Amino acid sequence: MKRFLDRILRALLTGLHIILKSFWFIRRPKTFGVHAIPLTPEGRLVLVKLRYAPGWRVPGGGRSKREDPVDGALRELREEIGMTSHGAVEPVRDFDELTDFKRDTVTLVVVRDVRYRPGWSWEVEQVREVDPNSLPADISARSLAWIEAARPLL
């Protein structure tokens, strides 16, 4: 039953994402985002698989223009992986990107010593730890680029 509900939720969220992309195609909004490279105390990288997008990804999402990027990244980690504690946070850099027809400024941070307890999420289907030097074959291209940008800090 859970698997059936997950499939329905994936279809609904994918459809909603397509509708939003159509809206963004017309409006071309300026947005702000944050993404985190969460590392466990053992040095493993935590990735998420979203219900509405293919591939493994680094956790993250949108933020308001006024929200501090580090605060936004930590909020996203609490929401997406159930982060319960963390160590040092190191900003990597900002990226100006065209994402789903949005003009997006994304701040990337590395968060060390992340401890987490995943719970159920409408957005995140799976959470997984990987060796940063052995990434899954189906990692998203954008996440791969962000990980490579942060590589000197890993």
C-alpha positions as CSV (number, residue, x, y, z in Angstrom):
1,M,0.0,0.0,0.0
2,K,2.8,2.4,0.9
3,R,4.5,1.8,-2.4
4,F,1.2,2.5,-4.3
5,L,0.8,5.8,-2.3
6,D,4.4,6.7,-3.1
7,R,3.8,6.2,-6.8
8,I,0.6,8.4,-6.7
9,L,2.4,11.1,-4.7
10,R,5.4,11.0,-7.2
11,A,3.0,11.4,-10.2
12,L,1.1,14.3,-8.5
13,L,4.3,16.1,-7.5
14,T,5.9,15.6,-10.9
15,G,2.7,17.0,-12.5
16,L,2.8,20.0,-10.2
17,H,6.4,20.6,-11.0
18,I,5.7,20.6,-14.7
19,I,2.9,23.2,-14.2
20,L,5.2,25.4,-12.1
21,K,7.9,25.2,-14.8
22,S,5.4,26.4,-17.4
23,F,4.5,29.4,-15.1
24,W,8.3,30.1,-14.7
25,F,8.8,29.9,-18.4
26,I,6.4,32.8,-18.8
27,R,7.4,34.9,-15.8
28,R,11.2,34.2,-15.6
29,P,11.3,35.1,-11.9
30,K,14.5,36.0,-9.9
31,T,14.8,33.4,-7.1
32,F,17.3,32.6,-4.4
33,G,18.3,29.1,-3.3
34,V,20.6,27.3,-0.9
35,H,22.1,23.8,-1.1
36,A,24.3,22.0,1.4
37,I,26.9,19.4,1.1
38,P,26.2,17.6,4.4
39,L,29.1,15.4,5.7
40,T,28.6,12.9,8.5
41,P,31.3,12.6,11.3
42,E,32.7,9.7,9.3
43,G,33.1,11.9,6.2
44,R,30.2,10.4,4.2
45,L,28.1,12.6,2.0
46,V,24.3,12.7,2.5
47,L,22.2,12.8,-0.7
48,V,18.4,12.9,-1.3
49,K,16.2,11.5,-4.0
50,L,13.2,13.8,-4.6
51,R,9.8,12.5,-5.6
52,Y,9.4,15.0,-8.5
53,A,12.9,15.0,-10.0
54,P,15.3,12.3,-11.2
55,G,18.6,11.4,-9.7
56,W,20.3,11.8,-6.4
57,R,20.8,15.4,-5.2
58,V,22.4,17.4,-2.5
59,P,19.8,18.7,-0.1
60,G,18.5,22.2,-0.6
61,G,15.8,24.5,-1.8
62,G,14.5,28.0,-2.0
63,R,15.0,30.8,0.4
64,S,13.7,34.4,0.6
65,K,16.0,37.2,-0.4
66,R,16.2,38.3,3.2
67,E,17.0,34.8,4.7
68,D,20.6,34.3,5.6
69,P,21.9,31.6,3.2
70,V,23.5,29.6,6.0
71,D,20.3,29.7,8.0
72,G,18.4,28.6,4.9
73,A,20.8,25.7,4.3
74,L,20.4,24.5,7.8
75,R,16.6,24.8,7.6
76,E,16.6,22.7,4.4
77,L,18.8,20.0,6.1
78,R,16.3,19.8,9.0
79,E,13.4,19.6,6.5
80,E,14.9,17.2,4.0
81,I,17.0,14.8,6.0
82,G,15.9,15.4,9.6
83,M,19.2,16.9,10.7
84,T,19.4,16.8,14.5
85,S,22.9,18.4,15.0
86,H,25.9,19.7,13.0
87,G,29.4,21.1,13.3
88,A,31.1,23.8,11.3
89,V,29.4,25.4,8.3
90,E,31.7,26.6,5.5
91,P,30.3,28.7,2.6
92,V,31.6,27.5,-0.8
93,R,30.4,30.1,-3.3
94,D,27.4,31.6,-5.0
95,F,26.2,30.4,-8.4
96,D,24.0,32.3,-10.9
97,E,22.0,29.7,-12.8
98,L,19.0,29.4,-15.1
99,T,17.0,26.7,-13.3
100,D,13.6,25.6,-14.7
101,F,13.4,29.0,-16.4
102,K,14.1,30.9,-13.2
103,R,17.0,33.2,-12.8
104,D,18.4,31.7,-9.6
105,T,21.2,32.7,-7.3
106,V,22.2,29.6,-5.3
107,T,24.5,29.7,-2.3
108,L,26.4,26.4,-1.6
109,V,27.7,25.5,1.8
110,V,29.5,22.5,3.3
111,V,28.1,21.4,6.7
112,R,30.3,19.1,8.8
113,D,29.5,16.5,11.4
114,V,25.9,16.2,10.4
115,R,23.7,13.9,12.4
116,Y,20.2,13.1,11.2
117,R,17.2,11.0,11.5
118,P,15.1,10.9,8.3
119,G,11.3,11.0,8.7
120,W,8.6,10.9,6.1
121,S,8.5,13.8,3.7
122,W,6.2,14.7,0.9
123,E,9.2,16.0,-1.1
124,V,12.0,13.5,-0.3
125,E,11.6,9.9,-1.2
126,Q,15.0,8.5,0.0
127,V,18.0,9.7,2.0
128,R,21.4,8.0,1.4
129,E,25.0,8.2,2.5
130,V,27.8,7.8,0.0
131,D,31.5,8.1,-0.1
132,P,32.3,11.5,-1.7
133,N,34.8,9.8,-4.0
134,S,32.3,7.2,-5.2
135,L,29.2,9.0,-6.2
136,P,26.1,7.2,-7.6
137,A,25.9,7.0,-11.4
138,D,22.4,8.6,-11.4
139,I,23.5,11.8,-9.5
140,S,22.0,14.9,-11.0
141,A,24.4,17.0,-13.2
142,R,23.9,20.1,-11.2
143,S,24.6,18.3,-7.9
144,L,27.7,16.8,-9.4
145,A,28.9,20.3,-10.4
146,W,28.3,21.6,-6.9
147,I,30.1,18.7,-5.3
148,E,33.1,19.3,-7.6
149,A,33.1,23.0,-6.7
150,A,33.2,22.0,-3.0
151,R,35.8,19.2,-3.6
152,P,38.7,21.2,-2.0
153,L,36.7,21.3,1.3
154,L,35.7,17.7,1.4
